[in-house]
Structure formats: C-alpha cells, structure tokens
Amino acid sequence: MAAGVERTRREFLEETVRAQPDNTFARYGLAMELAPSEPSTAWDHFEYLLKHHPDYQATYYQAGMFLSKQGRLEEARKVLAEGIEVTGRQGNQHAQSELRAALDDLND
C-alpha cells in the first residue's frame, strides 16, 4: 500500500466481499458498517447471509434489530424466530435467549 493511503474499514470489507463473496464474517461486518448510512445495501448483505448461510447465528439478531429500526416489525419477528430455531438446533442457549428477549421486546 502506498504511503499515506489508508483503506477505510468499509473499503477493506468491500474488497474482501468482492474477492470472497461467501466470507460470512466480512459480509456481516459490511452489513453492520452500512446499516446506518445505506440501509438498502446493508439489508442486501443481511439477506444474502440469511439465504446462503442460514447457520451463521450472528446474522439473526442483528438483522432482526436492523429490520425493527426500519419499522419492518413483522419481518423482524420472522427473522428473530428463525434465529431461535437455528440456535436451538445448534445448542447455543445464550444466543437463543438473546433472540427470545429481542422477540419478546418486539411483541410487547
């Protein structure tokens, strides 16, 4: 890298996803990075993860919270409920309880 040229976190994540489209960690990080400023693009990345990597647990909580903030409450509930099923199958009680709490908050 040339002196004085620094890549931003976003640039690094975008480059990584272009080079490795199925890098779940980079795609998840990019979705999180884009969520505040480019929600449509962020959702594309969350949706990709949900569709192509349904066992990637972290996606469910963050995608559910993202949808909730967008006012897409029914979709948020569905994503959180799917996450509860996935984490249950994987035996991750901690993640499952966080997803249940988030779903309960939406239902209140």
N, C-alpha and C positions, 0 to 999 in steps of 0.2 A: 504494500500500500504506500502511495506517495506521501511524503512528509506533509503534514498539515491537512491531510484528507482523512476525516474520520467518518465512518459509517454510523448512521443512527441505528438504534435498536430495530426500528421499523425496517430500514433498508436491509439490515442483516437478516431479519426474519423473512422478508420478501424474497431475498436471494436464496435463502435456504429452501423455502417452499417451492420456488421455481425449479431448483435443482433436485429436490427430493419431495415431490408432492405428497407422499404418504408419511412424511416426518410429522408424527402427531404432536410432538412437543412444540415444534416450530410453528405449525399451523394453529395450534391452541394459543400460543403466545402472540401470534399475529392477530388473531381474533380479539384477544384481550386488548392489544395495543390499539386496534382500530375502533373498538366499541364506542368510545366517547366522541370521536370525530367523524367516523364513517360507518354508521350503524348498518347500512345495507351491505357493505362489503364485509364487515365483521360477521354478519349473520351468514353470509355465503360460506365463510370458513367454519363457523359452528355447525351449519347444516351438513357440510362435507364430512366433518368428523362424525356426526351422529349417523350419517348414512353409511360411510365407508369404514368407520372404526367404532362400531357400537359398544365395544367393551372398554373404550377409553373413558374411565369413570369421571375424570375431572370435568369433561365437557358438560355433563348433565346439570351440575349445579350452576356453573357459570352461564350456560345457555339459558337455563331457566330464569336466572336473575336478570339476564340481558333482556329476555322477552318480557318479563314483568315490568322492567323500567320503560320498555317501549309501549306499554299498555296492552300487550298481547297476552292477556291473562290466561285464556283457555289453552293457548299453545304452551305457555309456561307450565301450566299444571300438567299437561300431557308429557312434556319433556322431563319434569321432575318425577312423575310417576314411573316413566320408563327407566329413569336412573335408579329409582328404588328397586325395581325388578333386577336390573343389571348388578347392582352392588349386593343384592341379596343372593343372587346366583354365585357371585364371586366370594361371598362370605366376608365382605368388608362392612362390618357393623357400624363403624364410626362414620364412614361416608354415607351409609344408608340412613343413619339417624340425622345427619345434617340435611339430607334431601327431604326426609319426612318433616323436619322442623320448617324448612322453607315452604314446603307444600301446605303445611298447616297454617303458616302465616298468610299465604295467598287465599286460603279458604276462610279466614276469619273476616 
